[in-house]
Structure formats: structure tokens, C-alpha cells
Amino acid sequence: ALKYQTERGPVDAVTGNARYTINEAKLLREIVDCSSVDCLVMTLDGCGPFTVRAIACDTISQLKQKILDHIYKRTPHSQRPTLASFDLVIYIEFGSIRVYERYQLIEAQSQLRYEKLLNGPESF
């Protein structure tokens, strides 16, 4: 319940500071674009589709973590796959696009809005 409450708003991927937190030292004080986008997710084994809500300032890793949390919500964390063990692929009308973490050295830059995921397929 606490993780859900904390991740309801923006969370800084580098420092861990969050808009909604019980620890004032970890409070995110900057004003951040927190518009949300609903991602329709399907797994390769055909499970789904299900909706995962992401925030515009989420990094690709944060979105992947939210997807894992949704798929494996009844599985112990020790038995869950790692973030590096799967890729995100966007399926659009004319094919698919693999979402790479292009900014691995400065991963905070690979936010959903920079990956152009918020405007739909026409932005590609």
C-alpha cells in the first residue's frame, strides 16, 4: 500500500525523492509534469491486455517496474524477473518499435515524454 501511494505521483529515478512520501527528507519539492498516460500492455505469452498507468516523467525503467509489479503482484520479489530481462515494444498499425533505453549513462533523460510515447504513433 505504501509503494502504491508513493508511486502515485512523480518519483525521481536518481534520488528516490517522491511527491507523495511519509519521509519529509525524501519529499520532491520541484514542480514536475505529472500528466498520466495509460499503457495497454500484453505479454509475449498472450496474457493481457491490461492497463498500466504511467506518468510523463517516468523513466523507461520505472515503467518496466510498474509493468512487472502488475504482472507479478502475487509473486515474491525474489522470484520475479529482472528489469533487464525484457524489452518494451510498441505495436502500432504498421509494425512495431522497440523502446531502447537510449540514455543508459544518464537514464533520467529517457523519460516517456522524451521517448515520444505520450503523443501516440504519429509522433514517430
C-alpha positions as CSV (number, residue, x, y, z in Angstrom):
1,A,0.0,0.0,0.0
2,L,2.9,2.4,0.8
3,K,4.6,1.7,-2.5
4,Y,1.3,2.3,-4.4
5,Q,0.8,5.6,-2.5
6,T,4.4,6.8,-3.2
7,E,4.3,5.9,-6.9
8,R,1.0,7.6,-7.4
9,G,3.0,10.8,-8.2
10,P,6.4,11.6,-9.7
11,V,9.4,9.8,-8.2
12,D,13.0,11.0,-9.0
13,A,14.7,8.0,-10.5
14,V,18.2,9.1,-9.3
15,T,17.5,10.4,-5.8
16,G,14.3,8.4,-4.9
17,N,12.6,11.6,-3.9
18,A,8.8,11.5,-4.4
19,R,5.9,13.9,-4.3
20,Y,3.9,11.6,-2.0
21,T,6.1,10.3,0.8
22,I,6.0,9.9,4.6
23,N,9.6,11.0,4.9
24,E,10.0,14.7,4.6
25,A,13.7,14.4,3.7
26,K,12.7,12.4,0.6
27,L,10.0,14.9,-0.5
28,L,10.2,16.0,-4.1
29,R,10.0,19.8,-3.9
30,E,10.3,20.7,-7.6
31,I,7.3,21.2,-9.8
32,V,7.2,18.3,-12.2
33,D,4.9,17.5,-15.1
34,C,2.8,14.7,-13.7
35,S,0.3,14.1,-16.5
36,S,-0.5,10.4,-16.8
37,V,-0.8,8.1,-19.7
38,D,-2.5,4.6,-19.7
39,C,-0.4,2.0,-21.4
40,L,-2.2,-1.1,-22.8
41,V,0.2,-4.0,-22.1
42,M,0.3,-7.5,-23.4
43,T,2.9,-10.1,-22.6
44,L,4.6,-12.3,-25.2
45,D,2.8,-15.4,-23.9
46,G,-0.6,-13.7,-24.7
47,C,-1.6,-12.5,-21.2
48,G,-3.5,-9.3,-21.2
49,P,-4.2,-6.8,-22.4
50,F,-4.1,-4.9,-19.2
51,T,-3.7,-1.2,-18.4
52,V,-0.7,0.2,-16.5
53,R,-0.8,3.9,-15.6
54,A,2.5,5.8,-16.2
55,I,3.5,9.4,-15.5
56,A,5.0,11.6,-18.2
57,C,8.2,12.0,-16.2
58,D,8.6,8.2,-15.6
59,T,11.8,6.7,-16.9
60,I,11.6,3.5,-19.1
61,S,12.9,1.5,-16.1
62,Q,10.1,2.9,-13.9
63,L,7.5,1.9,-16.5
64,K,9.1,-1.6,-16.7
65,Q,8.9,-1.8,-12.9
66,K,5.2,-0.9,-12.9
67,I,4.5,-3.5,-15.5
68,L,6.4,-6.2,-13.5
69,D,4.6,-5.2,-10.4
70,H,1.2,-5.6,-12.2
71,I,2.0,-8.9,-13.8
72,Y,3.7,-10.5,-10.8
73,K,1.7,-8.9,-8.0
74,R,1.2,-12.3,-6.3
75,T,4.8,-13.5,-6.8
76,P,7.5,-13.0,-4.3
77,H,10.1,-10.4,-5.4
78,S,12.9,-13.0,-5.2
79,Q,11.1,-15.0,-8.0
80,R,10.4,-12.0,-10.3
81,P,12.4,-11.4,-13.5
82,T,14.8,-8.5,-13.5
83,L,14.2,-5.3,-15.5
84,A,17.0,-6.1,-17.8
85,S,15.4,-9.5,-18.8
86,F,12.7,-7.9,-21.0
87,D,12.2,-5.1,-23.5
88,L,9.4,-2.9,-24.2
89,V,7.9,-3.0,-27.8
90,I,5.4,-0.5,-29.1
91,Y,2.9,-2.0,-31.6
92,I,1.4,0.4,-33.9
93,E,-0.7,0.0,-37.1
94,F,2.2,-0.6,-39.4
95,G,4.6,-2.6,-37.3
96,S,6.5,-2.4,-34.1
97,I,9.1,-0.2,-32.5
98,R,11.4,-1.5,-29.7
99,V,11.9,1.1,-27.0
100,Y,15.6,1.2,-26.0
101,E,17.0,3.0,-23.0
102,R,19.0,5.2,-25.3
103,Y,20.4,7.2,-22.5
104,Q,21.8,4.5,-20.3
105,L,24.5,6.7,-18.9
106,I,22.0,9.4,-17.9
107,E,18.9,7.3,-17.6
108,A,16.9,10.1,-16.1
109,Q,16.8,11.6,-19.6
110,S,14.9,8.6,-21.0
111,Q,11.5,9.7,-19.8
112,L,8.4,8.7,-21.5
113,R,7.9,12.2,-22.9
114,Y,11.4,12.2,-24.4
115,E,10.7,8.8,-26.0
116,K,7.6,10.4,-27.7
117,L,5.3,7.8,-26.2
118,L,2.7,10.3,-25.0
119,N,1.6,11.6,-28.4
120,G,0.9,8.3,-30.0
121,P,2.2,6.6,-33.1
122,E,2.0,9.8,-35.2
123,S,5.0,11.2,-33.3
124,F,7.3,8.5,-34.7
